[in-house]
Amino acid sequence: MKSSVTVRASEERDLGAIAAIYAHHVLHGLATFELVPPDAAEMGRRRAHVLALGLPYLVAEIDGRIAGYAYAALYRERPAYRYTLEDSIYIDHAMVGRGAGRALLDALITGCARAGYRQLVAVIGDSANQASIGVHAACGFKYAGLLTSVGFKFGRWVDGVFMQRELGEGDHSLPTT
């Protein structure tokens, strides 16, 4: 029997698991271009910044264990980008393929749209990252571009893939605020 995925708002008590999941991606993957894993205190500061902006920072649980986390952040700091966010999703390497990524991304999209944002951008490390590209496509993201060889990690050049999806009315109407 397949265990169900529960998505909820992250809490302080989740920071150890969040830091461990991210550390694995930093040390072994190309989803992030960071080279040194931040500790739980730094991850806590980053989480607090996201929450202070009123943006979602979520975790997925399977059988009571943190299977992954996701959050939205400002796409860029300049005011003209104020309706656009960037998503980040990281799944525990032992929990890949169990639906946590899709559940997190669905919940993140809903939360960002509810907050009045109009565009959500995914900046995916490594053009060979078919899992991330696939889950984003399944959630309505469209391919928006490729930046070739913009990262250098593990002794090789790494591409960045851009995907994007509308939130709410997207660009079909003007914002009211």
PyMOL commands that set and color helices and strands:
alter all, ss='L'
color gray80, all
select helices_A, chain A and resi 12-28+40-52+79-81+93-95+100-114+130-138
alter helices_A, ss='H'
color red, helices_A
select strands_A, chain A and resi 5-9+57-62+65-74+84-91+119-125+142-153+156-166
alter strands_A, ss='S'
color yellow, strands_A
deselect
rebuild
show_as cartoon
